[in-house]
Amino acid sequence: MVEGFLIGFLVYFCIAVLMFVIGIVQLKSKEPVGFYSGEKPPSAENLTDVGAWNRKHGAMWVIYGGVILLSYGAGAIVGDTAWCIVPMCGGVVVPVIFMIGYHHRLRDRYLR
């Protein structure tokens, strides 16, 4: 039981760290960043504020990493039942929907 918890935590932790790294790289980037949805990043000439674009996208990924960790914690609190899957998967899948919507709002705001 403890082994399963530790393995699950390690998997969620590694995924969260990956999201943190993506976010930090985007936060520090001088060139416009993409959303990693298959579309190419806009050119700097097409953005009204490259720095704000990068900061908001980077912050989005950092927050997503935090949500992933929190969702695992919530699942661990629920315990070793079938219901633990709800917060654990919900915290990984549901935020992506909000991230896509936020990305589209940022496109409307910063693209010329």
Summary of the structure (lengths in Angstrom):
residues: 112
radius of gyration: 16.4
end to end distance: 54.0
largest distance: 54.4
contacts: 313
relative contact order: 0.17
helix: 79%
strand: 2%
